[in-house]
Amino acid sequence: MGTHVIKMPDIGEGIAQVELVEWFVKVGDTITEDQVVADVMTDKATVEIPSPVSGKVLALGGQPGEVMAVGSELIRIEVEGAGNHQESAGKPAAVVAAAAAPEPKPAPVQAPAAKPHIAAAAVEKAPIVPRDAHEKPLASPAVRKRAWDAGIELRYVHGSGPAGRILHEDLDAFLTQPTRSGNGAPSGYAKREDSEQIPVIGLRRKIAQRMQDAKRRVAHFSYVEEIDVSALEELRQHLNGKYGESRGKLTLLPFLVRAMVVALRDFPQINATYDDEAQVITRHGAVHVGIATQGDNGLMVPVLRHAEAGTLWHNASEISRLAQAARSNKASRDELSGSTITLTSLGALGGIVSTPVVNTPEVAIVGVNRIVERPMVVNGQIVIRKMMNLSSSFDHRVVDGMDAAQFIQAVRGLLEQPASLFVE
């Protein structure tokens, strides 16, 4: 038997350090070639690290949340043959630590590694034996949030994924069981005393740092305006009815992007970035629109590049592709950087008013609230119109209040008379 060492890879862009976000294996696990063993994170993107070999995990090189240097030892695997690493007279510290550490207590409901998937019916019949109180169940942030919202303690849930990892289907199976008040697990009205400490690592740490930095450094002010989008919605539905099958369906976002592109021609100071250390404002000709996207792990901002050159359908297709890449953690570093202005929308959850945080080093962010039907007075008559608010924020160090208001009013005029979006 030999030893194969996987080192922290050089992800490029001159990055010297990356953060270890999550392990998908533990010491003693048997893994296969191409199995993902860990997630690591750069300043912008999460990267999966697969194993190039099959074997048994001997040691892990760090803990989630730890910042590791490129080239440092990530994981050590026992393999058939010579491997790629020759042991010296004294075992490395990581291996010594792994060997000296007491064997972890096996989880009573842990699934064998060789059976990564268990049928839901089998899970339903599995006895609910809680894990030890000190043992943290393996689960993704999305599974943990769903369990918390449903009042489920994960220590009672049978995990059918690799190394006993709890999957969404495990929660589905758990929820279909009869009331659990008699077996130690919480029922819908049971008194709860549990709590969970969640380390702020990975993407959540990056979000926290960026939001804190933005609020500390930027002189924020917000401006809210309501827009009558009745004509715009009529146009959108007409285009979808005529071209939806051949060109794809249009959401509201590509129209908003087009309105921003046209309005920015008269307000170049808003399509800008500000280097406050060098005290330099850069006004950009290209409009690279950041599309704020909520994923399971947190907020990401993939970038629609050269929005000024894209048709409605091109921009719509790119927005959809980028959002999917961000939600699945597949967006590249280039796709997550270089925006000049950001568009954020919560869709149907958009509320009435919001105060979005400027995505530094940009100086403006346009926020979209939900569309609602309201009675409005038009030409002295009360009529039902589709209304929507834009809640936008600006960096007052760079953008004056009058300029911000005029910019949003220009966007409003374009959206209320949508034919003007395409008049050159």
TORPA-167734 format. One record per residue (C-alpha): residue number from 1; residue in three letters; x, y, z. Coordinates in steps of 0.2 Angstrom, whole numbers, plus 2048, in hexadecimal, padded with zeros to 3 digits. Layout:
% TORPA-167734
(atom NUM; 'ALA'; (X; Y; Z))
...
***
This chain:
% TORPA-167734
(atom 1; 'MET'; (800; 800; 800))
(atom 2; 'GLY'; (806; 812; 7FD))
(atom 3; 'THR'; (801; 823; 801))
(atom 4; 'HIS'; (7F9; 830; 7F5))
(atom 5; 'VAL'; (7F9; 842; 7FB))
(atom 6; 'ILE'; (7ED; 84F; 7F3))
(atom 7; 'LYS'; (7F4; 861; 7F5))
(atom 8; 'MET'; (7EA; 871; 7F4))
(atom 9; 'PRO'; (7E9; 875; 7E2))
(atom 10; 'ASP'; (7EE; 885; 7D9))
(atom 11; 'ILE'; (7DD; 88B; 7D4))
(atom 12; 'GLY'; (7E5; 89A; 7CA))
(atom 13; 'GLU'; (7E3; 8AC; 7CA))
(atom 14; 'GLY'; (7F2; 8AE; 7D5))
(atom 15; 'ILE'; (7E9; 8A7; 7E4))
(atom 16; 'ALA'; (7F5; 8A2; 7F2))
(atom 17; 'GLN'; (7E8; 89C; 7FF))
(atom 18; 'VAL'; (7D7; 895; 7FE))
(atom 19; 'GLU'; (7CA; 891; 80C))
(atom 20; 'LEU'; (7C5; 87F; 810))
(atom 21; 'VAL'; (7B2; 87F; 810))
(atom 22; 'GLU'; (7AC; 86D; 813))
(atom 23; 'TRP'; (7B3; 85B; 813))
(atom 24; 'PHE'; (7A8; 84E; 80B))
(atom 25; 'VAL'; (7B3; 840; 812))
(atom 26; 'LYS'; (7BB; 83B; 823))
(atom 27; 'VAL'; (7CA; 831; 829))
(atom 28; 'GLY'; (7C7; 81F; 826))
(atom 29; 'ASP'; (7BB; 821; 817))
(atom 30; 'THR'; (7BE; 817; 807))
(atom 31; 'ILE'; (7BD; 823; 7F8))
(atom 32; 'THR'; (7BD; 820; 7E5))
(atom 33; 'GLU'; (7C5; 829; 7D7))
(atom 34; 'ASP'; (7BD; 839; 7D2))
(atom 35; 'GLN'; (7B3; 83A; 7E3))
(atom 36; 'VAL'; (7B2; 84C; 7E9))
(atom 37; 'VAL'; (7BB; 84D; 7FA))
(atom 38; 'ALA'; (7B9; 85F; 7FE))
(atom 39; 'ASP'; (7B3; 870; 7F9))
(atom 40; 'VAL'; (7BF; 87F; 7FA))
(atom 41; 'MET'; (7BC; 891; 7F7))
(atom 42; 'THR'; (7C5; 89F; 7EF))
(atom 43; 'ASP'; (7C0; 8B2; 7F0))
(atom 44; 'LYS'; (7B2; 8AE; 7E4))
(atom 45; 'ALA'; (7AE; 89C; 7E0))
(atom 46; 'THR'; (7AC; 88B; 7E9))
(atom 47; 'VAL'; (7B7; 87E; 7E1))
(atom 48; 'GLU'; (7B4; 86B; 7E3))
(atom 49; 'ILE'; (7C4; 860; 7E6))
(atom 50; 'PRO'; (7C3; 84F; 7DF))
(atom 51; 'SER'; (7CE; 840; 7E3))
(atom 52; 'PRO'; (7D9; 83A; 7D5))
(atom 53; 'VAL'; (7DB; 829; 7DD))
(atom 54; 'SER'; (7D1; 81C; 7E7))
(atom 55; 'GLY'; (7D6; 817; 7F8))
(atom 56; 'LYS'; (7D3; 81A; 80B))
(atom 57; 'VAL'; (7D4; 82B; 813))
(atom 58; 'LEU'; (7E3; 82C; 81F))
(atom 59; 'ALA'; (7E3; 83E; 824))
(atom 60; 'LEU'; (7DA; 84F; 821))
(atom 61; 'GLY'; (7E5; 85E; 81F))
(atom 62; 'GLY'; (7DA; 86B; 827))
(atom 63; 'GLN'; (7C9; 870; 82F))
(atom 64; 'PRO'; (7BA; 878; 826))
(atom 65; 'GLY'; (7BD; 88B; 827))
(atom 66; 'GLU'; (7D0; 88A; 827))
(atom 67; 'VAL'; (7DA; 894; 81A))
(atom 68; 'MET'; (7E7; 889; 812))
(atom 69; 'ALA'; (7F5; 88D; 807))
(atom 70; 'VAL'; (7F6; 887; 7F5))
(atom 71; 'GLY'; (801; 877; 7F5))
(atom 72; 'SER'; (7FE; 872; 807))
(atom 73; 'GLU'; (7F8; 861; 80A))
(atom 74; 'LEU'; (7E5; 85F; 809))
(atom 75; 'ILE'; (7E2; 84C; 80B))
(atom 76; 'ARG'; (7EC; 83C; 80D))
(atom 77; 'ILE'; (7E6; 82C; 805))
(atom 78; 'GLU'; (7EC; 81A; 807))
(atom 79; 'VAL'; (7EC; 812; 7F5))
(atom 80; 'GLU'; (7F1; 802; 7EC))
(atom 81; 'GLY'; (803; 803; 7E6))
(atom 82; 'ALA'; (811; 810; 7EA))
(atom 83; 'GLY'; (806; 820; 7EA))
(atom 84; 'ASN'; (80E; 831; 7E7))
(atom 85; 'HIS'; (815; 834; 7F9))
(atom 86; 'GLN'; (824; 82B; 802))
(atom 87; 'GLU'; (823; 82C; 815))
(atom 88; 'SER'; (832; 833; 81E))
(atom 89; 'ALA'; (839; 82B; 82E))
(atom 90; 'GLY'; (82C; 835; 839))
(atom 91; 'LYS'; (81A; 836; 834))
(atom 92; 'PRO'; (813; 847; 82F))
(atom 93; 'ALA'; (80A; 850; 83C))
(atom 94; 'ALA'; (7F9; 84E; 833))
(atom 95; 'VAL'; (7FB; 83B; 832))
(atom 96; 'VAL'; (801; 83A; 844))
(atom 97; 'ALA'; (7F2; 844; 84A))
(atom 98; 'ALA'; (7E6; 839; 840))
(atom 99; 'ALA'; (7EE; 829; 847))
(atom 100; 'ALA'; (7EE; 830; 859))
(atom 101; 'ALA'; (7DD; 836; 859))
(atom 102; 'PRO'; (7D0; 82B; 860))
(atom 103; 'GLU'; (7C5; 821; 854))
(atom 104; 'PRO'; (7B5; 82B; 851))
(atom 105; 'LYS'; (7A5; 823; 858))
(atom 106; 'PRO'; (79B; 81B; 84A))
(atom 107; 'ALA'; (78B; 823; 847))
(atom 108; 'PRO'; (77D; 817; 84A))
(atom 109; 'VAL'; (774; 81C; 83B))
(atom 110; 'GLN'; (782; 81F; 82F))
(atom 111; 'ALA'; (781; 817; 81E))
(atom 112; 'PRO'; (78F; 80D; 817))
(atom 113; 'ALA'; (79A; 816; 80B))
(atom 114; 'ALA'; (797; 808; 7FE))
(atom 115; 'LYS'; (785; 80C; 7FE))
(atom 116; 'PRO'; (783; 81E; 7FB))
(atom 117; 'HIS'; (771; 81D; 7F7))
(atom 118; 'ILE'; (763; 815; 801))
(atom 119; 'ALA'; (751; 813; 7FB))
(atom 120; 'ALA'; (745; 81F; 804))
(atom 121; 'ALA'; (73A; 810; 80A))
(atom 122; 'ALA'; (749; 808; 812))
(atom 123; 'VAL'; (74D; 819; 81B))
(atom 124; 'GLU'; (73B; 81A; 821))
(atom 125; 'LYS'; (73D; 809; 82A))
(atom 126; 'ALA'; (74E; 80D; 832))
(atom 127; 'PRO'; (74D; 80F; 845))
(atom 128; 'ILE'; (750; 821; 84A))
(atom 129; 'VAL'; (75F; 81F; 855))
(atom 130; 'PRO'; (767; 831; 859))
(atom 131; 'ARG'; (779; 834; 857))
(atom 132; 'ASP'; (783; 838; 865))
(atom 133; 'ALA'; (780; 84A; 86B))
(atom 134; 'HIS'; (792; 850; 867))
(atom 135; 'GLU'; (792; 848; 855))
(atom 136; 'LYS'; (78D; 855; 848))
(atom 137; 'PRO'; (783; 84D; 839))
(atom 138; 'LEU'; (78A; 850; 828))
(atom 139; 'ALA'; (77E; 85A; 81D))
(atom 140; 'SER'; (77E; 869; 811))
(atom 141; 'PRO'; (779; 87A; 816))
(atom 142; 'ALA'; (769; 879; 80C))
(atom 143; 'VAL'; (764; 868; 815))
(atom 144; 'ARG'; (768; 870; 826))
(atom 145; 'LYS'; (75D; 87F; 823))
(atom 146; 'ARG'; (74F; 875; 81D))
(atom 147; 'ALA'; (750; 86A; 82C))
(atom 148; 'TRP'; (751; 879; 838))
(atom 149; 'ASP'; (741; 880; 82F))
(atom 150; 'ALA'; (738; 870; 831))
(atom 151; 'GLY'; (73D; 86D; 844))
(atom 152; 'ILE'; (748; 85E; 840))
(atom 153; 'GLU'; (757; 85A; 84A))
(atom 154; 'LEU'; (763; 852; 83E))
(atom 155; 'ARG'; (76B; 847; 84B))
(atom 156; 'TYR'; (75B; 83C; 849))
(atom 157; 'VAL'; (75C; 83B; 836))
(atom 158; 'HIS'; (763; 82C; 82D))
(atom 159; 'GLY'; (770; 832; 820))
(atom 160; 'SER'; (771; 828; 810))
(atom 161; 'GLY'; (77E; 832; 808))
(atom 162; 'PRO'; (791; 82F; 807))
(atom 163; 'ALA'; (798; 82D; 819))
(atom 164; 'GLY'; (786; 82F; 820))
(atom 165; 'ARG'; (783; 840; 818))
(atom 166; 'ILE'; (771; 845; 81A))
(atom 167; 'LEU'; (768; 849; 80A))
(atom 168; 'HIS'; (758; 852; 805))
(atom 169; 'GLU'; (750; 841; 802))
(atom 170; 'ASP'; (755; 83B; 814))
(atom 171; 'LEU'; (74B; 84A; 81A))
(atom 172; 'ASP'; (73C; 845; 80F))
(atom 173; 'ALA'; (73C; 834; 816))
(atom 174; 'PHE'; (73E; 83A; 828))
(atom 175; 'LEU'; (72F; 846; 825))
(atom 176; 'THR'; (724; 838; 81F))
(atom 177; 'GLN'; (726; 82D; 82E))
(atom 178; 'PRO'; (718; 82D; 83C))
(atom 179; 'THR'; (719; 83A; 84A))
(atom 180; 'ARG'; (729; 839; 852))
(atom 181; 'SER'; (725; 840; 864))
(atom 182; 'GLY'; (727; 82F; 86C))
(atom 183; 'ASN'; (739; 82A; 865))
(atom 184; 'GLY'; (743; 839; 86A))
(atom 185; 'ALA'; (741; 843; 85B))
(atom 186; 'PRO'; (737; 854; 85B))
(atom 187; 'SER'; (725; 854; 855))
(atom 188; 'GLY'; (71D; 863; 84E))
(atom 189; 'TYR'; (718; 86A; 85F))
(atom 190; 'ALA'; (726; 863; 86A))
(atom 191; 'LYS'; (730; 86F; 875))
(atom 192; 'ARG'; (741; 872; 86E))
(atom 193; 'GLU'; (751; 875; 877))
(atom 194; 'ASP'; (75D; 872; 869))
(atom 195; 'SER'; (769; 87F; 861))
(atom 196; 'GLU'; (776; 87E; 854))
(atom 197; 'GLN'; (786; 888; 852))
(atom 198; 'ILE'; (78B; 88B; 840))
(atom 199; 'PRO'; (79D; 890; 83C))
(atom 200; 'VAL'; (79D; 89F; 830))
(atom 201; 'ILE'; (7A8; 898; 822))
(atom 202; 'GLY'; (7A9; 896; 80F))
(atom 203; 'LEU'; (79D; 8A1; 805))
(atom 204; 'ARG'; (794; 8A7; 815))
(atom 205; 'ARG'; (7A4; 8AE; 81C))
(atom 206; 'LYS'; (7A8; 8B7; 80B))
(atom 207; 'ILE'; (796; 8BE; 80A))
(atom 208; 'ALA'; (798; 8C4; 81C))
(atom 209; 'GLN'; (7A9; 8CC; 819))
(atom 210; 'ARG'; (7A3; 8D5; 809))
(atom 211; 'MET'; (792; 8DB; 811))
(atom 212; 'GLN'; (79C; 8E2; 820))
(atom 213; 'ASP'; (7A9; 8EA; 815))
(atom 214; 'ALA'; (79C; 8F2; 80A))
(atom 215; 'LYS'; (792; 8F9; 818))
(atom 216; 'ARG'; (7A1; 900; 821))
(atom 217; 'ARG'; (7A9; 908; 812))
(atom 218; 'VAL'; (79B; 90D; 807))
(atom 219; 'ALA'; (790; 91D; 80A))
(atom 220; 'HIS'; (780; 914; 806))
(atom 221; 'PHE'; (76F; 91C; 801))
(atom 222; 'SER'; (760; 914; 7FA))
(atom 223; 'TYR'; (753; 91B; 7EE))
(atom 224; 'VAL'; (742; 913; 7EA))
(atom 225; 'GLU'; (736; 916; 7DC))
(atom 226; 'GLU'; (726; 90D; 7D6))
(atom 227; 'ILE'; (724; 908; 7C4))
(atom 228; 'ASP'; (715; 903; 7BA))
(atom 229; 'VAL'; (71A; 8F4; 7B1))
(atom 230; 'SER'; (709; 8EF; 7A9))
(atom 231; 'ALA'; (70F; 8F3; 797))
(atom 232; 'LEU'; (71F; 8EA; 79A))
(atom 233; 'GLU'; (717; 8DB; 7A1))
(atom 234; 'GLU'; (70B; 8DB; 792))
(atom 235; 'LEU'; (71A; 8DC; 786))
(atom 236; 'ARG'; (723; 8CE; 78F))
(atom 237; 'GLN'; (714; 8C2; 78E))
(atom 238; 'HIS'; (712; 8C7; 77C))
(atom 239; 'LEU'; (724; 8C3; 778))
(atom 240; 'ASN'; (724; 8B3; 782))
(atom 241; 'GLY'; (714; 8AD; 779))
(atom 242; 'LYS'; (71C; 8B1; 768))
(atom 243; 'TYR'; (72E; 8AC; 76A))
(atom 244; 'GLY'; (72E; 8A2; 77A))
(atom 245; 'GLU'; (730; 891; 772))
(atom 246; 'SER'; (73D; 896; 766))
(atom 247; 'ARG'; (748; 8A3; 770))
(atom 248; 'GLY'; (744; 89F; 782))
(atom 249; 'LYS'; (739; 8A7; 78F))
(atom 250; 'LEU'; (73C; 8B9; 795))
(atom 251; 'THR'; (73B; 8BD; 7A7))
(atom 252; 'LEU'; (73B; 8CF; 7AD))
(atom 253; 'LEU'; (74E; 8D0; 7B0))
(atom 254; 'PRO'; (754; 8D2; 79E))
(atom 255; 'PHE'; (748; 8E1; 79C))
(atom 256; 'LEU'; (74F; 8E9; 7AC))
(atom 257; 'VAL'; (761; 8E5; 7A5))
(atom 258; 'ARG'; (75D; 8EE; 795))
(atom 259; 'ALA'; (755; 8FD; 79E))
(atom 260; 'MET'; (765; 8FF; 7A9))
(atom 261; 'VAL'; (770; 8FD; 799))
(atom 262; 'VAL'; (766; 90B; 790))
(atom 263; 'ALA'; (765; 917; 7A0))
(atom 264; 'LEU'; (777; 915; 7A4))
(atom 265; 'ARG'; (77C; 91D; 793))
(atom 266; 'ASP'; (777; 92E; 79B))
(atom 267; 'PHE'; (77E; 929; 7AD))
(atom 268; 'PRO'; (78F; 922; 7AA))
(atom 269; 'GLN'; (794; 927; 7BC))
(atom 270; 'ILE'; (788; 919; 7C2))
(atom 271; 'ASN'; (790; 90B; 7B8))
(atom 272; 'ALA'; (7A0; 90D; 7C1))
(atom 273; 'THR'; (7AC; 906; 7CE))
(atom 274; 'TYR'; (7B4; 90F; 7DC))
(atom 275; 'ASP'; (7C6; 90B; 7E3))
(atom 276; 'ASP'; (7C5; 914; 7F3))
(atom 277; 'GLU'; (7D6; 910; 7F8))
(atom 278; 'ALA'; (7DE; 918; 7E8))
(atom 279; 'GLN'; (7D0; 925; 7E8))
(atom 280; 'VAL'; (7CC; 921; 7D5))
(atom 281; 'ILE'; (7BB; 91F; 7CD))
(atom 282; 'THR'; (7BA; 914; 7BD))
(atom 283; 'ARG'; (7AB; 917; 7B2))
(atom 284; 'HIS'; (7A8; 908; 7A7))
(atom 285; 'GLY'; (7A2; 908; 795))
(atom 286; 'ALA'; (79D; 8F5; 796))
(atom 287; 'VAL'; (78E; 8F1; 7A1))
(atom 288; 'HIS'; (793; 8E1; 7AA))
(atom 289; 'VAL'; (783; 8DE; 7B5))
(atom 290; 'GLY'; (785; 8D4; 7C5))
(atom 291; 'ILE'; (775; 8C9; 7C7))
(atom 292; 'ALA'; (773; 8C6; 7DA))
(atom 293; 'THR'; (76F; 8B3; 7DC))
(atom 294; 'GLN'; (76A; 8AA; 7EB))
(atom 295; 'GLY'; (770; 898; 7ED))
(atom 296; 'ASP'; (76F; 88B; 7FA))
(atom 297; 'ASN'; (780; 891; 802))
(atom 298; 'GLY'; (77D; 8A4; 800))
(atom 299; 'LEU'; (77D; 8B3; 7F5))
(atom 300; 'MET'; (788; 8B3; 7E5))
(atom 301; 'VAL'; (789; 8C0; 7D7))
(atom 302; 'PRO'; (78D; 8B8; 7C6))
(atom 303; 'VAL'; (790; 8C5; 7B8))
(atom 304; 'LEU'; (786; 8C8; 7A8))
(atom 305; 'ARG'; (794; 8CF; 79E))
(atom 306; 'HIS'; (792; 8DC; 790))
(atom 307; 'ALA'; (77F; 8DE; 794))
(atom 308; 'GLU'; (77F; 8ED; 788))
(atom 309; 'ALA'; (782; 8E2; 779))
(atom 310; 'GLY'; (776; 8D4; 77D))
(atom 311; 'THR'; (764; 8D2; 776))
(atom 312; 'LEU'; (756; 8CE; 782))
(atom 313; 'TRP'; (757; 8BC; 77F))
(atom 314; 'HIS'; (76A; 8BB; 780))
(atom 315; 'ASN'; (76A; 8C4; 791))
(atom 316; 'ALA'; (75C; 8B9; 797))
(atom 317; 'SER'; (765; 8A9; 792))
(atom 318; 'GLU'; (775; 8AF; 79A))
(atom 319; 'ILE'; (76C; 8B4; 7AA))
(atom 320; 'SER'; (764; 8A3; 7AC))
(atom 321; 'ARG'; (774; 89A; 7A8))
(atom 322; 'LEU'; (77E; 8A5; 7B5))
(atom 323; 'ALA'; (771; 8A3; 7C2))
(atom 324; 'GLN'; (771; 890; 7C0))
(atom 325; 'ALA'; (784; 88F; 7C1))
(atom 326; 'ALA'; (785; 89A; 7D1))
(atom 327; 'ARG'; (777; 88F; 7D9))
(atom 328; 'SER'; (780; 87F; 7D6))
(atom 329; 'ASN'; (791; 887; 7DB))
(atom 330; 'LYS'; (797; 884; 7C9))
(atom 331; 'ALA'; (79A; 896; 7C5))
(atom 332; 'SER'; (7AD; 89A; 7C0))
(atom 333; 'ARG'; (7B7; 8A8; 7C8))
(atom 334; 'ASP'; (7B5; 8B2; 7B8))
(atom 335; 'GLU'; (7A2; 8B1; 7B9))
(atom 336; 'LEU'; (7A2; 8B7; 7CA))
(atom 337; 'SER'; (7AD; 8C7; 7C8))
(atom 338; 'GLY'; (7AE; 8D7; 7BE))
(atom 339; 'SER'; (79C; 8DE; 7C0))
(atom 340; 'THR'; (79A; 8F1; 7BE))
(atom 341; 'ILE'; (788; 8F2; 7C5))
(atom 342; 'THR'; (77D; 8E5; 7CE))
(atom 343; 'LEU'; (76A; 8E0; 7CC))
(atom 344; 'THR'; (762; 8D7; 7DA))
(atom 345; 'SER'; (751; 8D0; 7DB))
(atom 346; 'LEU'; (747; 8C4; 7E7))
(atom 347; 'GLY'; (73A; 8C1; 7DA))
(atom 348; 'ALA'; (729; 8BD; 7E2))
(atom 349; 'LEU'; (731; 8C0; 7F3))
(atom 350; 'GLY'; (737; 8D1; 7EE))
(atom 351; 'GLY'; (72C; 8DA; 7FB))
(atom 352; 'ILE'; (727; 8ED; 7F9))
(atom 353; 'VAL'; (738; 8F5; 7FD))
(atom 354; 'SER'; (74A; 8EF; 801))
(atom 355; 'THR'; (75A; 8F8; 804))
(atom 356; 'PRO'; (767; 8ED; 7FA))
(atom 357; 'VAL'; (77A; 8EF; 7FF))
(atom 358; 'VAL'; (785; 8F6; 7F1))
(atom 359; 'ASN'; (790; 8E8; 7EA))
(atom 360; 'THR'; (7A1; 8F0; 7EC))
(atom 361; 'PRO'; (7AB; 8F7; 7E3))
(atom 362; 'GLU'; (79C; 8FB; 7D9))
(atom 363; 'VAL'; (792; 90B; 7DD))
(atom 364; 'ALA'; (780; 905; 7D9))
(atom 365; 'ILE'; (774; 8F7; 7DB))
(atom 366; 'VAL'; (763; 8F6; 7D4))
(atom 367; 'GLY'; (756; 8EC; 7DF))
(atom 368; 'VAL'; (746; 8E5; 7D8))
(atom 369; 'ASN'; (737; 8E2; 7E3))
(atom 370; 'ARG'; (728; 8D8; 7DE))
(atom 371; 'ILE'; (71A; 8DC; 7D2))
(atom 372; 'VAL'; (709; 8DF; 7D9))
(atom 373; 'GLU'; (6F8; 8E5; 7D2))
(atom 374; 'ARG'; (6F2; 8F5; 7DA))
(atom 375; 'PRO'; (6E4; 901; 7D7))
(atom 376; 'MET'; (6EC; 911; 7CF))
(atom 377; 'VAL'; (6E5; 921; 7C8))
(atom 378; 'VAL'; (6E8; 923; 7B5))
(atom 379; 'ASN'; (6E0; 932; 7AC))
(atom 380; 'GLY'; (6D4; 934; 7BA))
(atom 381; 'GLN'; (6CE; 922; 7BA))
(atom 382; 'ILE'; (6D2; 915; 7C7))
(atom 383; 'VAL'; (6DA; 906; 7BE))
(atom 384; 'ILE'; (6E3; 8F6; 7C3))
(atom 385; 'ARG'; (6F6; 8F7; 7BE))
(atom 386; 'LYS'; (705; 8EC; 7C1))
(atom 387; 'MET'; (711; 8F5; 7CC))
(atom 388; 'MET'; (722; 8F2; 7D1))
(atom 389; 'ASN'; (72F; 8FB; 7DC))
(atom 390; 'LEU'; (741; 8FD; 7D9))
(atom 391; 'SER'; (74B; 8FE; 7E9))
(atom 392; 'SER'; (75D; 904; 7E4))
(atom 393; 'SER'; (76C; 908; 7EE))
(atom 394; 'PHE'; (77B; 913; 7EA))
(atom 395; 'ASP'; (78C; 918; 7F0))
(atom 396; 'HIS'; (78A; 92B; 7F5))
(atom 397; 'ARG'; (79D; 92E; 7F4))
(atom 398; 'VAL'; (79B; 92C; 7E1))
(atom 399; 'VAL'; (789; 92E; 7DC))
(atom 400; 'ASP'; (77F; 93D; 7E1))
(atom 401; 'GLY'; (76D; 93B; 7E6))
(atom 402; 'MET'; (766; 945; 7D7))
(atom 403; 'ASP'; (770; 93A; 7CB))
(atom 404; 'ALA'; (76A; 92A; 7D4))
(atom 405; 'ALA'; (758; 930; 7D3))
(atom 406; 'GLN'; (759; 936; 7C1))
(atom 407; 'PHE'; (761; 925; 7BC))
(atom 408; 'ILE'; (752; 91B; 7C4))
(atom 409; 'GLN'; (746; 927; 7BC))
(atom 410; 'ALA'; (74E; 923; 7AB))
(atom 411; 'VAL'; (74C; 910; 7AF))
(atom 412; 'ARG'; (73A; 913; 7B4))
(atom 413; 'GLY'; (736; 91D; 7A4))
(atom 414; 'LEU'; (73E; 90F; 799))
(atom 415; 'LEU'; (734; 901; 7A2))
(atom 416; 'GLU'; (723; 90A; 7A2))
(atom 417; 'GLN'; (725; 90D; 78F))
(atom 418; 'PRO'; (72E; 8FD; 78A))
(atom 419; 'ALA'; (72F; 901; 778))
(atom 420; 'SER'; (73C; 90E; 77C))
(atom 421; 'LEU'; (748; 901; 782))
(atom 422; 'PHE'; (74B; 8FC; 770))
(atom 423; 'VAL'; (74B; 90E; 767))
(atom 424; 'GLU'; (75C; 913; 762))
***
